[in-house]
Amino acid sequence: LQLTHIAGSVILEDFAQARDQALSFVQLDGVNPIIRTRAYLWLGLASHHLGTSDAITHLQRALDATESYRGCDRWLSHALLAKCLDNTDEKLHHYQQSAHYINERATSLKDFTEIQDGWLNNQYIQRILQRASGINEQDKSS
């Protein structure tokens, strides 16, 4: 429930609230590692919007964790890290990694064509796939 509140704060662009709650949440004992990783994603994104110097650290921590247990959020971890990085080569690398995991998931949905189509036609997924082929100017605003 706390994670939903943190995510809602980010969606509503209350980044200070999201950051405060996420910082507290990731320090709790006994939190499921997948849930903690998602909290680090929201923490990193909120931190980025607030301009704090630790945004990349939080997003990298989320990426490292999701890679270690081959979590379903690998695509999102790479996409959010790419969004927050300044180095164009690093951005491209992470967008390409995100695209790889997006396509991997799409392949796993081959027997569920409606779900697969919905996944691949999602506006956010489309932007990531586009950016994986090369960075564009819109990247700075989304």
N, C-alpha and C positions, 0 to 999 in steps of 0.2 A: 504494500500500500504506500509506503514511503517513496518507493521508486516511481510510482505513478504520479505522486505529487511533485516530485522533482522534475519528471518529464513534462508534466503540465506547466510547471513554472517556466521551463525553457520554451515550450510552445507558445505560451502567453508573453514571452519575452521579458519575464521578470527574472533576469539573469542573476541579480544579486541574491534573491531568495533561493534560486536553484543552486547557486554555488554554496551558500551557507548550509543548506540542507544536505547537499551531496558531500561536502567536506565532513560533516558529522556522520553521515551514513557510512562512508567508506572506512571509518575508524571503528565501527561496531564489531564486536566479536561474534563469531558464529553465523556470519552472513554467507549465504550460498555464493560460491565464487562467480557464477554466471551473473547473478544479480549485482554483485559488487562491481564486476566489469562494466555492466551497463551504467551503473552509477558513475564510474570513472569517465565513461563516454559523455554523459550529460555534464559532469563537472568540467571536463575539458572544453566542451562547447560553450558553456556558460562563462568560463574563465576567458576564453577567446573573445567573446563579445564584450566582456568587461575590460579587456586589454591587460590582463594580468600576465606576468612573465611565466607562470607555471602551466599554462594551457597545454602546450606541447607535451610537457612531462606527464600530465594526466592522461592525455590521449595515447601517448606511447605506452603507458602502463596498461591501459585498456587493451591495446593491440597485443602487447606481449602476453597478457593473460589469456585473451581469446585464442591466440596462436597455440599456447601451451596445452589447451584442452580441445583444440580444433572446434571452437565454438561457432555457432551460427551467425555471430555478429562480426565475423572477420571482414566481410564486405563493408559494413558500416564503419568499423574502426579505421580501415584504410581510407574511406571516403572523407570522414571527418578530419582525420590527420592531414590529408591532402588539402582540405579547405583551409586549414589553419597555418600551413607552412608558407614561408616566403620564397624559398628556393624553388624555381620552376622545375628543375630536374627531379627534385624530391617529390614535388606535387604530382608530376606526371607518373613517377614510379608508383606512388600510392593509389592514384586513380586507376592505373593499369592493374595493380593488385586487386583493387576493389572490383574492377570489371571481370577479372579472372574468377573471383568467387561468385559474382552475380551470374556469370555464365555457367559455372559449375552447378549452382542451385537450379538454374533453368533446365539444364540437362537432366537433373534428378527429377524434374517435374514432367518429363516427356509423356508419361501416361496420363497426365492431368492437364490437357491442353488449355482449358479455360483458366486454370490457375497460372500456368506457365505464361500464357498471353498477358494476363493481368500483371504478373510480375515484370515481364520485359517491357510492357507498355506504360508502366508507372512513370510519371513525369520526372521524379527524382532519379530513378534508375536510368532513364534515358539521358539525363544530364551527365551522370557519372560515365556512362558508356561513351558519350560524345567527348568528354574531357579526357578519357583514356586514350583517345586517338590524337589528342593535342590540346594544350591549354588555350582557352579563349578569354577574352576580356570579361565576360560575364562571371567568370570564376571569382572575381573579387567581391561580387555583390551577393552571392548565394551560398 
